[in-house]
Amino acid sequence: MRINAESCRVWVMALLLGLLIGANNLVKILRDSVFLGHHSVSELPYLYILVALVAGAIIATYTRYTANISIVRLILWTNAVILSNIIFFWVVLTYFDGAWSHYAFYIWSAMATIIAVAQAWTLANHIFTEEEARRSFGLIAAGGTVGGVAASFGAKWSIHLSVESNHLFGVIASGYIIASVLVIWAESRLKGKSSEAEIPNPSPPEISSAKGVSELLSGSVYLKTIAVIILVSVIVSTIIDFHFKIGAKQAYPSTRELAGFFSSYYGWLNVATLFVQVLLTGRILSKVGLAPSLYVTPGALLTGSVAIIIWPGLPSAMLTRMADAILRNSIHRSGMEVIYMAVPASVVKAIKTFLDVVVERVGDASAGFIILLFSLFSTERYIAYVHFICVGLIFSWLALNRFLQSGYSEAVRKGAVLSEALPRRSWLESD
């Protein structure tokens, strides 16, 4: 039976994303188990700050010098660099295992795998039309999630073999090799099948200066509100992640036990994410509306943060962290993408990278400073006090959503929403 060009592209992208997200999950399992197995949880705030500083510098350099490289070549070069890094960390962690290598691996993992997944979505944007994307991107995202589930539970099953020898590095490397072969095969096949399926070279994007971004933010209350919401939400997420890892370290002190725990955690997290992506996100946005959907994530995290204060420990922290990861990658992300539709396309192109990269890294660093500050002045109960700050930040997040609603409604009334977003006006319930 012959598969049409679009179906072929969908299967290729679903498999590619599944390989990359599966590798990403394995990297996170290794990262968390290695670092927490060898270091105190009190070192995590310093790590959050280091990740923010290094990631911000590297991603800024990456976006500047890769603008004119075709997306296929960029993916292949990135995968080659990641493979060389994997070999390096396998050697270092297996035969030397110094404290610096644990920090270096954690920082590297926060950038490399995320860039690889982002490149896959950029490729998808190039080879699918808008109409095809609406039909296919849900299936492609589900393929990525299935890859994450398979990798996590596969790691759980194989943990008894030799976690201490870092055998998962071999699986991660295999995933990137297969992904590279798949991209090369897909490029030649798609170009041979149809001119519409060709993978084009991206046109050089407009590089906006820091001054230009600053002017855009200072001139728009709406954009400043979006930036503050992103900042606050990342601080909340990082504080919850810190508490979750405290509970994991206390319950599973060894590297082997941590690897088994994180394998199960990331596996069930991906199962739950797939369920929400497929069955809930679209229904909530279309039936409940955009405005109520903006309150789902902060409302769930507020409930979880209060539960952590009342019942501190791994179960409450883990469930809250899972709720954060699931909702952030489904309902919250979809709602924020609709919010961006009230901004002219040229402005979104200029500012979205700044908001998604720089502001998020500032949020990570801010959370690290908050945790360090309370640990210095209140050594015994500082975790509980930090979570009171977290609750306060969530209330401010809820309040900012009201400003965001007003800004969106105002943009709609002024006709600033892109034409394809106009049918979504009914999503935002009137006051």
Secondary structure, DSSP 8 states (H G I E B T S, - for coil): ----HHHHHHHHHHHHHHHHHHHHHHHHHHHHHHHHHHS-GGGHHHHHHHHHHHHHHHHHHHHHHSTTS-HHHHHHHHHHHHHHHHHHHHHHHHHT--HHHHHHHHHHHTTHHHHHHHHHHHHHHHHS-HHHHHHHHHHHHHHHHHHHHHHHHHHHHHHHHHGGGTTHHHHHHHHHHHHHHHHHHHHHHHHHH-GGG------------HHHHHHHHHT-HHHHHHHHHHHHHHHHHHHHHHHHHHHHHHH--SHHHHHHHHHHHHHHHHHHHHHIIIIIHHHIIIII-HHHHTTHHHHHHHHHHHHHHHS-SHHHHHHHHHHHHHHHTTHHHHHHHHHHTTS-HHHHHHHHHIIIIIIHHHHHHHHHHHHHHHHHH-TTTHHHHHHHHHHHHHHHHHHHHHHHHHHHHHHHHTT-S-GGGGGGGGGS---
